[in-house]
């Protein structure tokens, strides 16, 4: 194979480019003055852009939440040598406590912590009420396909489990989602206002049994931090 010398633009080439630009009414000076490409966005900035504004600066500082992020980090794998490690499987975490205890803040902070550590993660966050609204059968929507997509997401936040009214249909949907993530060992962050001792009454035996096996359970102090901040 012959080695080729680097090619440069000759005057003829530059003239042709100038004629093409002129034919298209493109200002050559404006083209020359185009700014350099912006610096690439950092993974943390990209993550924050996809978060609700309230939680873009969330910081996980609860010891058990930080322990969970460490376990997920250790379970992350690189798709190829030298590539960034990605979340594929790992443990789950269930955070229980009163409204305003900081559970959602800790959940978003945990995702930010993973990215700060250097782990790549495809994630999704949804409240239980919104989940049921998205999956409720209706014309023009493939609910089964949407359930499959949520079930396969490498990291899922299910916020406020137990806040929506329980029915046979919501119990079935919750069971199918939790069971799929249980079977595939997919990290799931779950928050609930219910006491852990009340989960079985609301969710049923099948779901509660799987949650008991797949999650580390954390009881938050019974303090509404939102009201405390508002009173200051």
Order of alpha helices (4+ residues) and beta strands (2+ residues): alpha-alpha-alpha-alpha-beta-beta-beta-alpha-beta-alpha-alpha-beta-alpha-beta-alpha-alpha-beta-alpha
